[in-house]
Amino acid sequence: MDTNYTHQPVLPEEVAGLLITDKSGIYVDATLGLAGHAIKMLSVLNEGARVFGVDWDPEMAALAAKNLEPYGTRAKVIQGNFANIDEILTRENLTGITGILFDLGISSLHFDKPSRGFSLKHEGPLDMRINPANPLTAYNIINHWPYEQIEHLIRVCGEPKSNKIARAIVERRTVKPLETTAELRSLIERVIPFRGEKIHPATKTFLAIRVAVNSEFDNLTRGIQKAMPFLAKGARMGIITFHSLEDRIVKETFKIMADMGGWKMITRKPVVPSETETLQNKRARSAKLRVIEKA
Ligand SMILES: C[S@@+](CC[C@H](N)C(=O)[O-])C[C@H]1O[C@@H](n2cnc3c(N)ncnc32)[C@H](O)[C@@H]1O
């Protein structure tokens, strides 16, 4: 297992500032990653507070556990999908938690490790599974899904040339299956030539496939709904998103929660990183943090 990967947490000060309402409380980091946010929170919290960190990726959970070793019993790592956060919290006997964080998407480790097959910059297998135990891979989608389904998922993620890309994939696979991220990237470059733009023409397709492989939108909706009853009065839920489709889900779900009553919006507008942070951390550029409180 590689241990030399790093991930710089996004909006760490803002998360700690907005999520922590009781320095002796119980906090859940539903997307623990390498534990950057969890460690930041622990540095602000009192000795008696506890942080439970969840990550779907067993490799990430193991690395986080190592990073959290110095904090002893103040932190606990659990491998699991936050879509089942109700089962996870019930197993841990946790009710009345003080705050929960969802820092969505994948970590820098996922992008930087070619064998995980997430990045269009590195050649790797068409995988893209957050939890490698899941049966559905990018390979299955690219080589077996019908044209209509591939076109639809790419279009939903905002790719205007979705039909051309889906057609090229379906035609190409009749000759030979697409095996690697580099093959998919160069196929897309043949449909939409890359002229050095800031955003590579394959970016939206790669995002769309990753979202589908990991049921990311469904997990998000379920995660929010399942976590709601476990928050104490005055507890907060914070969500960091990295693209507009995710942000729309959070914005609309929080609005429904506030309209229903029992929830108070803490961030009328999403909190975004400062210029200094975006200069230091490119990943932060598209980040948006929204926070809601149980009234
Ligand atoms: C942006 S990273 C979080 C980084 C973390 N906040 C840090 O400071 O290191 C998102 C993490 O969420 C995990 N993840 C994604 N979907 C998940 C899910 N449905 N359930 C649990 N973890 C998930 C990924 O494996 C990844 O490690």
The ligand as an SDF file (V2000), in Angstrom:
LIG
                    3D

 27 29  0  0  0  0  0  0  0  0999 V2000
  -12.6060   15.1590   -1.1070 C   0  0  0  0  0  0  0  0  0  0  0  0
  -12.1470   13.6930   -0.2950 S   0  0  0  0  0  0  0  0  0  0  0  0
  -12.1770   14.1230    1.3930 C   0  0  0  0  0  0  0  0  0  0  0  0
  -10.8970   14.6770    1.9050 C   0  0  0  0  0  0  0  0  0  0  0  0
  -10.8660   14.8850    3.3970 C   0  0  0  0  0  0  0  0  0  0  0  0
  -11.8440   15.8410    3.8250 N   0  0  0  0  0  0  0  0  0  0  0  0
   -9.4700   15.3000    3.8540 C   0  0  0  0  0  0  0  0  0  0  0  0
   -9.3390   16.3620    4.4380 O   0  0  0  0  0  0  0  0  0  0  0  0
   -8.5130   14.5510    3.6230 O   0  0  0  0  0  0  0  0  0  0  0  0
  -13.6050   12.7200   -0.3960 C   0  0  0  0  0  0  0  0  0  0  0  0
  -13.4810   11.3790    0.2880 C   0  0  0  0  0  0  0  0  0  0  0  0
  -14.7790   10.8410    0.4000 O   0  0  0  0  0  0  0  0  0  0  0  0
  -14.7400    9.4750    0.1270 C   0  0  0  0  0  0  0  0  0  0  0  0
  -16.0850    9.1100   -0.3550 N   0  0  0  0  0  0  0  0  0  0  0  0
  -16.6490    9.3740   -1.5480 C   0  0  0  0  0  0  0  0  0  0  0  0
  -17.8920    8.9000   -1.6090 N   0  0  0  0  0  0  0  0  0  0  0  0
  -18.1350    8.3320   -0.3910 C   0  0  0  0  0  0  0  0  0  0  0  0
  -19.2600    7.6760    0.1540 C   0  0  0  0  0  0  0  0  0  0  0  0
  -20.3750    7.5020   -0.5490 N   0  0  0  0  0  0  0  0  0  0  0  0
  -19.1740    7.2470    1.4320 N   0  0  0  0  0  0  0  0  0  0  0  0
  -18.0370    7.4390    2.1630 C   0  0  0  0  0  0  0  0  0  0  0  0
  -16.9340    8.0170    1.6680 N   0  0  0  0  0  0  0  0  0  0  0  0
  -16.9770    8.4860    0.4050 C   0  0  0  0  0  0  0  0  0  0  0  0
  -13.6370    9.2960   -0.8820 C   0  0  0  0  0  0  0  0  0  0  0  0
  -13.0920    7.9900   -0.8160 O   0  0  0  0  0  0  0  0  0  0  0  0
  -12.6410   10.3650   -0.4510 C   0  0  0  0  0  0  0  0  0  0  0  0
  -11.6640    9.8270    0.3880 O   0  0  0  0  0  0  0  0  0  0  0  0
  1  2  1  0
  2  3  1  0
  2 10  1  0
  3  4  1  0
  4  5  1  0
  5  6  1  0
  5  7  1  0
  7  8  2  0
  7  9  1  0
 10 11  1  0
 11 12  1  0
 11 26  1  0
 12 13  1  0
 13 14  1  0
 13 24  1  0
 14 15  1  0
 14 23  1  0
 15 16  2  0
 16 17  1  0
 17 18  1  0
 17 23  2  0
 18 19  1  0
 18 20  2  0
 20 21  1  0
 21 22  2  0
 22 23  1  0
 24 25  1  0
 24 26  1  0
 26 27  1  0
M  CHG  2   2   1   9  -1
M  END
$$$$
